[in-house]
Amino acid sequence: MSSLSASSSSAREKWKQLKILLKESNTNYENGVDFHRKEAHRFDQLRKLFTSLIANGELNFRRNGNNQEVEEEQDAKQKWNAHLQTQYNVYIDQLCDSIKHGNKYALRSMCGIIAVSCCQQHQKPQQPQEMRIRRVDVNLVHRMVDALSCVQEDNVASEMAKMAAAEFANPYVDGKYFVMKSIKRCSVEVYDLMQSKKEDVTVVADNLTTLLLLVDSIAPNQAHLDSNLSLLIPSSDSANNADDGADSTDDDDDESDDDDESDDDDDDSSTISNDTNTQSFKKQKTSHTTTKKKKQQKKKISFQSIAKFRKILQEAWLSVLRLPISSKLHKRALRHLPTNVLTQRIPSPLRFADFFSASFDIGCKNDDNDSTSGSGSTDVITSLLSLQGLFHLMTTQNLEYPKFYTSLYTLMSHSTVFHVKHRIQFCTLLTNCLMKSQMLPAYVIASFCKRLCRTCVCGGVPPSGSLFVLALVSNLLRRHGECACLVHRHVYNKSSKDKGNKKNDNDDNGMIMDVFDNETNDPAKSRALESSLWELDALEKHYHPAVSALAKTCGTEDNKTPPYNLDEFLLHTYKSLFEEERRWGGGGGGGGIENNTSKKKRKSRSVALAFHEPKTLFQEGDAFSGWLSVP
């Protein structure tokens, strides 16, 4: 009797403590420091109280099979457990509501309560404690992710997402798996809501995308995955007895099919002799029992399988990318996918091809609309990053995208690609697409060379971009000898009837006939092979000496001259070129390719202020000429 009275008194004290703590919830969500400290203290006390209740077994989340038996045999302990579950749900509701308003302390308390709330509702009551699986409650993780997606302020939402990723998702392998699974579930719910009610879900979509971008990449193989730390580690014996959480590997069905085929082959061979039939049957029986044991050993919980991890990573991203995200996060996703998702050996990487192609179309449409206002540089970045993703799928997954070179040719018409911070990626993409393929037609190479040079002349390309273009054009002309006519073709007078009479390029009375169509975005219709690279002559008069010197030698190199190392030209910027000229005192250079003798010949010299040294202040014939002359 004394033990019962003591337990009832302790339960009464805990009930009063819960009642007091849960009633102190404030719905005004003030911004004062004292308020946040009080809320943090209250949430921490509730977390400790529920943690002790779960550890003592007073709060149990296990579901019983028959509801009628529960009603008949319900006693005080079960009523107390039901009351604790109700108060526990109120506590979770308060945490989620506080997370939606940007309370970091509530998020940290939510992560702590997830760590101690073991999902055991699928276990049998008579099962021993050591045989029960302890794994993360998926519903709690889903509620946490759903609350994070409803934060309205951008700065607060990003900080909350960073905290959730740093303290829950990235350190623990099961936390990472269930966060990605919850992101997929929330994305599907938001997409259905958007389709049915036509509501604006951009804020929710941005928050989900931000959280998914902050999740680290998964383990490269099964061995690394097994060595990672998990939040709730199940025992090795309980993994084979899991009903809901245990997922066998995908190869089990294939192995069973192979066993059935072997059974059929043995039945066909049994007509030859009965002795061989009995021997093969015994061998088959023993092999079948060993395969059963192996299959039982292979059964693992979902987050312990690398195949399940790769699948949920792909599904989470495909679900998020269907939502209308902002342009800033759109570019971050385009930059993140080729390096952190497509390289993870996901099941179907080609499913991302539609997203990349649609992103390129969006960038081109916005470029056309913003061409007059000059605000289309960000959309050029979108088109560039989408082409990078398409190129990755083409080279690694054999994606057939016939419009790739046409799309790249269209992107080169914007000179802003040489000014944005992603210009190194654009130049690398050009190098990989044009220099590493020897099967490109001559008209494609000629069109690219012509448009690149035209953009340098008319598009305001910085000297660093012009140096890269000239080096690339020089390598392309030497690699594709059929395009040498662009440099060695003579220019004729448009009004000349006798086309055998050749005019000098510097003839003032002559007119250059350039049949190249720079307005079209189809290399096959540009007629570049019928034109000439007269832009090289214009670049020889460039204000930067390095560009002028490189333009004079472009296309005139012989076969013994080694090609330019384009990686060196990628490192050039306007600042680096200025520092180089300041250090060596000016003089023309080859864009970073200089020998020691040319560097020794460079001497510091004064800057020329005029072409001819003036003798008087005013020229002859000027109105003020002779006014200051001394008689």
Secondary structure, 3 states (H helix, E strand, C coil): CHHHHHHHHHHHHHHHHHHHHHHCCCCCCCCCHHHHHHHHHHHHHHHHHHHHHHHHCCCCCCCCCCHHHHHHCCCHHHHHHHHHHHHHHHHHHHHHHHHHCCCHHHHHHHHHHHHHCECCCCCCCCCCHHHCCCCECHHHHHHHHHHHCCCCCHHHHHHHHHHHHHHHHCCCHHHHHHHHHHHHHHHHHHHHHHHHHCCCCHHHHHHHHHHHHHCCCCCCCHHHHHHCCCCCCCCHHHHCCCCCCEECCCHHHHHHHHHHHHHHHHHHHCCCCHHHHHHHHHHHHHHHHHHHHHHHHHCEEHHHCHHHHHHHHHHHHHHHHCCCCCHHHHHHHHHHHHHHCHHHCCCCHHHHHHHHHHHHHHHHHHHHHHCCCCCCHHHHHHHHHHHHHHHHHHHHHCCCCCCHHHHHHHHCCCHHHHCCCCHHHHHHHHHHHHHCCCCCCHHHHHHHHHHHHHHHHHCCCCHHHHHHHHHHHHHHHHHCHHHCHHHHCCCCCCCCCCCCCCCCCCCCCCCCCCCCCCCCCCHHHCCCCCCCCCHHHHHCCCCCHHHHHHHHHCCCCCCCCCCCCHHHHHCCCHHHHHHHHHHHCCCCCCCCCCCHHHHHHCCCCCCCCCCCCCCCCCCCCCCCCCCCCCC
